[in-house]
Amino acid sequence: MPWVTINLLAGRSSEKKCKLHEAVARAVYETLEIPADRVHVQLVDMKEEDYSVSGVSFDKQSK
């Protein structure tokens, strides 16, 4: 039973997230040739201040 977790910056619409859920699940079950109901996808929204590269939070990098 595959579990896929995707961390992304917050701000995307529910419609975009739904499309991502569907596309990721489809890619997994078609590639692994398993039933669709075996695939779990979790999207984790992150605030810009909770993500950093090289020690600098994204909210400060994007300015």
N, C-alpha and C positions, 0 to 999 in steps of 0.2 A: 504494500500500500504506500505509494509515493506521497510525500508531503513536500510542497514547494512553498517557500516563504520569499516574498519580494519586499524589500525595503525601498520606499520611494518618498521623495519630498511631498509633503501635504499640499493639497490644493486642486487635485484633479476631481472632475465631476463623477457622480455615481455611474453615469452612462459609460464614461471612459474606463472606470474600474471594472464594470461588468464585462465590457469587451475584452479587457485584459484577462480577467478570470477565465472567460470562455476560450480565448486563444491559447493560454498556457495549458489549461486542462486538455484541450484537444491535442496540442503538440505532445503532451506526455502520454495520453492513452493511445494515440495513433502510433507513436514511436515504440512504445513498450508493448503494444498489442494487448492491452488489458481493458477490462470494462471501465467505462467513464466514471461510474460511481465509486471506483477505487482511488480516484485522484483527488487530493485535497490541496487547495491553493489558499494561501493567506497573504493578504496585502497589508503591510504595516506602514501607516503614514508617519513620517518623522517631521518634526518642526525643524526649520533651518538651523536654529541654534543648537540642536541636538546632534548635528552631523558635522564632522570636520575632516579636512584633508591637511596633512602636514601640521596639525595642531591649531589650525585656524578654522573656526566655525563657518559654515556655509553662508550664514546671514552676513558675516563680515566680508567674505570673499566676493559675494555677488554685488557689492556696492562699489 
